[in-house]
Amino acid sequence: MFLYESNSNYIEVKEMELVEIRQELEKMAKRLAAFRGSL
């Protein structure tokens, strides 16, 4: 039971991290697109 609870917390944290990582990747993609457009 304890393992299951800690596991679900771990999964929740992972999902939050994935959202943040995706936001960072989108920012980088927009910067790259703007950079290419300026060349």
N, C-alpha and C positions, 0 to 999 in steps of 0.2 A: 504493500500500500504506500509506504513511504517512497519507494522507488518510483511508483507511478506518479505521485504528486510532484516530486522533483523533476521527473521527466516532462510533465505537462508544462511546468514553469520554464524549463529549458527550451521547449518547443516555442512557447510564447515569445521568449527573448529572441530566439532565432528569427521568428517572423518579423519582429520589430527591426532587427538588424537588416534583414533582407529588404524591407521597405526603405530604410535609410540608404542602403547600398544602391538600390534602384534609382532613388532620387539623385544621388551623387553621379551615377552613370548618365542620367538624363541631362544633368547640368554640363557634364563633360562633352556630351554629344552636341549640345547646343553651342558650346564654345567652339568646338571643332568646326561645326557648320558655319558659324560666323567667321571663323578664321579662314576657312576655304573660300568663303564669299568675298573676303577682302583681298585675296591674292589675285 
